[in-house]
Amino acid sequence: MAQSLSFVFNVLDTPEDQGQEPSPYDESEMHDSFHQLIQEQSQWAAEEGLELQQMGSGTSGSDHQALLGPEGALAHSTATLRILASMPSRTIGRSRGAIISQYYSRTVELRRRASRPQLGDLGRLARPSLRLYDLELDSTALEEEEKRLLLVKELQGLTVAQRDHMLRAMPLSLAEKRCLREETRIARGRQGHRGLPSCCSRLRYACVLALHDLGLGLLSALHVLTPWRYALKRIGGQFGSSVLSYFLFLKTLLAFNVVLLLPLLAFTVGVQAAFPPEPLGSVPAFTGLELLTGGGRFTDTVMYYGYYSNATLNQLCAAPPDGGPCIPEAGGLPYNMPLAYLFTMGAAFFITCITLVYSMSHSFGESYRVGSTSGAHAITIFCSWDHKVTQKWASCLQHDNIRTRLKELLAEWRLRRGPRSVCGRLKQVAVLGLVWLLCLGITLGCTVAVYTFSEFMIESPVPAEPEGALLALPLVVCLLNLVAPYLYRCLAALERHDSPELEVYVAICRNLILKTVILGILCYHWLGRRVGALKDQCWENFVGQELYRLMMMDFIFTLLDTVFGELVWRLVSEKRRRGRPEFDIARNVLELIYGQTLTWLGVLFSPLLPAMQIIKLVLLFYVKKMSLMANCQAPRRPWLASRMSTVFISLLCFPSFLGAAVFLCYAIWQVKPSSLCGPFRTLGTMYEAGKVWVRRLEKGGPGVSWLPWIHQYLVEKTFPIYLVSALLLAVIYLNIQVVKGQRKVICLLKEQISNEGEDKIFLINKLHSVYERKEKSRAGRMQEAAPPPALLTEDQDT
């Protein structure tokens, strides 16, 4: 009969405990309680028969077999099975009483380390001990209640943070955790009320509890009020993270436009609307065509650059009879509109740049923090379910999310296990080269078409009456942007990429090249050709209206393609029995980036263009969501889009925002403003508004002499610009290095966990061999002490 072994746990003190004298009573109490718990669990395992014994019972041969490593077959003896059954990892979780007893010991240790007094004024020898209670697994309700009371009393002595952390770590159900928290709070409240000296203290205690509950309620309410929260969960559950990344990117663009619009409304649009200038002529009537062209009634409004005044505003004034600038009356707070217009645009773009860099670094850290996906399957299966879900629709939605996540993980795992042969790779490279040549040819044809048509529009100017003819260039551009991606998609069907993620990246690259080249041709058309052709007109208004028309036509074409194009595609696919089409992530994402680039290009000439973009994005979310649910299906090859958001933000930052910033800087520093409209009509460049303001400050006295110094050394000099750019690049580099360091630490921790497992196997092997030698020596001694068989036979004969 095997004897049970005794385990002695030697726990080292933490550095914070080295300055305290440990209590011998506490040490013995914790050791005895935990040792007794392990012994009773091992006895129960020996009596009831665990699954480990079933594994050992099926083996043949001797009862003491060697324990093999992870590469061999596991064959445990009965003694080893008892040792394994008595390990804490196998005893915790079987009994709620055992869990409560174990966490009671933890609270005792935590209270001792925090140097907090024990229960009330009780002496050291009068404290409750686990040795006074029976820790059998089949304990009665009374014994379990006594253990529960002990735990509640110990939790009362902890701080709120320590108590909450201890309750969260307990492997109990949420209902039992709530009961323990309420019992601790009620008992602590009663004890506090007995000790509170006055009604004011009681009122303060009640107010603190009420504010705490109110704060938790507000946090939960803010979480519920997150825009499109349920819709995004539904999309992610039915279509996966790849399609969800498009809608998350749309939500991010909405936030960027809100950040861009707020300073413009506060310091430019709102101020000019409060002090409107006198109209120069009769206001045209509203015909409805302005919604498409952006001209007509909208021209003389805060919508465009030409409406803003070039004077210092403080109150309403009338233009002098000689046609000079508006001179306000004395008194009131002056407001320099040209300076406010310039600095508000610069500040809005700077805030947008900082937000973009932060979003990109944060997204990069979230996407690349984990070094590998090993173990993600088990984590998804056992740790993904939210046990706080009580409603049926929420549980179904979470079920769909977990199922789609598992599909993506399995698809990624299968992709890594199936490499192609050398011939297959050579064939794929040849097909890729041919497809790329065809796609670049399509891009070149679209570029030539846009350039030719724009030159034709300049050589044959459009009369002032038919405003509908102004839509010709936007129609051509939007038509090319609509047809070319479909041609790319048809050619991409020949490539047959192994990874769906790579297929999306290639499609994004092709569409990005097309839209970047077209926008480059249009920027040259506006600042290089239109400025010279519209010398006697307000060319800033024309550029703003052109960008407005491009945005509106792009939105209309997107709606038509979503409502009718995807519907026709679905009908054709279902007729050919191929199922519904998939959601084209690359084309839709590039449409969002294209529209946002138009907004950044036109914000200098149309300050309310971000407001139009916000309305467009909100409508586009609901239209795309309805079309996705009705006309599309989940990807046939599920894939994990863990880095898609990072790629989208990077494309939005570098090609889109950087190109728009270069365009606007060229317009501010190099192009001469129109002399008929706008806040810079009397200046050589828009940037001269800052110089004029500095010259006025220099004459204002020594009290404001520091402002010209700041303008001279921080604005006019190029060194600060290079310094800020270097700082931004350094922040991005540091974030990348931090993420790499985190990935390296994660890999080291995983390796350490694996080594810990190997150490446990090694120790169990050693323990088993020692025990086996003891058994053999005891069996030998018993054989030596027993009489020989011959003597036993002679005794039986006599």
HELIX and SHEET records of a PDB file:
HELIX    1   1 PRO A   15  ASP A   17  5                                   3    
HELIX    2   2 PRO A   24  GLU A   48  1                                  25    
HELIX    3   3 GLU A   51  SER A   57  1                                   7    
HELIX    4   4 THR A   78  ALA A   85  1                                   8    
HELIX    5   5 PRO A   88  THR A   91  1                                   4    
HELIX    6   6 ARG A   96  ARG A  113  1                                  18    
HELIX    7   7 LEU A  130  LEU A  132  5                                   3    
HELIX    8   8 ALA A  141  GLN A  156  1                                  16    
HELIX    9   9 VAL A  160  ALA A  169  1                                  10    
HELIX   10  10 LEU A  174  GLY A  195  1                                  22    
HELIX   11  11 CYS A  199  VAL A  224  1                                  26    
HELIX   12  12 ARG A  229  LEU A  264  1                                  36    
HELIX   13  13 LEU A  265  VAL A  269  3                                   5    
HELIX   14  14 GLY A  270  ALA A  274  1                                   5    
HELIX   15  15 GLU A  290  THR A  293  1                                   4    
HELIX   16  16 GLY A  296  PHE A  298  5                                   3    
HELIX   17  17 TYR A  305  TYR A  307  5                                   3    
HELIX   18  18 MET A  337  TYR A  368  1                                  32    
HELIX   19  19 ALA A  376  CYS A  383  1                                   8    
HELIX   20  20 LYS A  392  ARG A  416  1                                  25    
HELIX   21  21 VAL A  422  GLU A  459  1                                  38    
HELIX   22  22 GLU A  467  LEU A  471  5                                   5    
HELIX   23  23 ALA A  472  ALA A  492  1                                  21    
HELIX   24  24 PRO A  500  CYS A  523  1                                  24    
HELIX   25  25 TYR A  524  ARG A  530  3                                   7    
HELIX   26  26 VAL A  531  ALA A  533  1                                   3    
HELIX   27  27 TRP A  539  LEU A  560  1                                  22    
HELIX   28  28 ASP A  561  GLY A  565  3                                   5    
HELIX   29  29 GLU A  566  LYS A  575  1                                  10    
HELIX   30  30 ILE A  585  GLY A  602  1                                  18    
HELIX   31  31 LEU A  609  ASN A  631  1                                  23    
HELIX   32  32 MET A  644  LEU A  651  1                                   8    
HELIX   33  33 LEU A  652  PHE A  657  3                                   6    
HELIX   34  34 LEU A  658  TRP A  669  1                                  12    
HELIX   35  35 GLU A  688  GLU A  698  1                                  11    
HELIX   36  36 PRO A  702  VAL A  704  5                                   3    
HELIX   37  37 TRP A  706  ILE A  710  1                                   5    
HELIX   38  38 HIS A  711  GLU A  716  3                                   6    
HELIX   39  39 PHE A  719  ALA A  785  1                                  67    
HELIX   40  40 PRO A  789  ASP A  797  1                                   9    
SHEET    1   A 2 THR A 312  LEU A 313  0                                        
SHEET    2   A 2 TYR A 335  ASN A 336 -1                                        
END                                                                             
